[in-house]
Amino acid sequence: MLTARETLVRIRVKIENELRGLLRTVGVLFGKRVGGFTGRAHEIICGELEASPEMRIIAETLMNARGAEN
């Protein structure tokens, strides 16, 4: 059970880092905010990615994949 949890945590971290990297390529720095990763991601998706619908779809898909483990 611990091994399975460790694998899921590793996958979640990879998804988070992938999202941060993709956002950095379009000039959006993720940073840290109150509300954690999910709160900041939704803030970026709803606000800063309005001008880039393709990147918004990618970010939403990654967030859905990240949340699928819950």
ChimeraX attribute file (.defattr): number of C-alpha atoms within 10 A of each C-alpha:
attribute: neighborCount
match mode: 1-to-1
recipient: residues
	/A:1	6
	/A:2	7
	/A:3	8
	/A:4	9
	/A:5	10
	/A:6	11
	/A:7	12
	/A:8	15
	/A:9	14
	/A:10	12
	/A:11	15
	/A:12	19
	/A:13	13
	/A:14	13
	/A:15	16
	/A:16	17
	/A:17	12
	/A:18	14
	/A:19	19
	/A:20	17
	/A:21	15
	/A:22	15
	/A:23	21
	/A:24	12
	/A:25	9
	/A:26	11
	/A:27	10
	/A:28	14
	/A:29	13
	/A:30	16
	/A:31	9
	/A:32	10
	/A:33	12
	/A:34	7
	/A:35	9
	/A:36	9
	/A:37	15
	/A:38	14
	/A:39	13
	/A:40	16
	/A:41	21
	/A:42	14
	/A:43	14
	/A:44	18
	/A:45	21
	/A:46	12
	/A:47	11
	/A:48	14
	/A:49	18
	/A:50	12
	/A:51	9
	/A:52	11
	/A:53	11
	/A:54	10
	/A:55	16
	/A:56	19
	/A:57	13
	/A:58	15
	/A:59	22
	/A:60	16
	/A:61	13
	/A:62	17
	/A:63	20
	/A:64	11
	/A:65	13
	/A:66	19
	/A:67	11
	/A:68	9
	/A:69	10
	/A:70	5
